[in-house]
């Protein structure tokens, strides 16, 4: 409830568009951080898949 009161006070003192813009900016920053973590995981998975591809190609050429 305290958060709602704080937001209501901010809206009454600053105005609805300013508060909405600040909240959207905050949410954008949070999503950007999540995306950077996900990109790190994707890059690591890509490196592992490339290594696995190389190993499979070596095994196939030895058995082939």
Secondary structure, DSSP 8 states (H G I E B T S, - for coil): -HHHHHHHHHHHHH-HHHHHHHHHHHHHHHHHHHHHHHHHHHHHHHHHHHHHHHHHHHHHHHH-
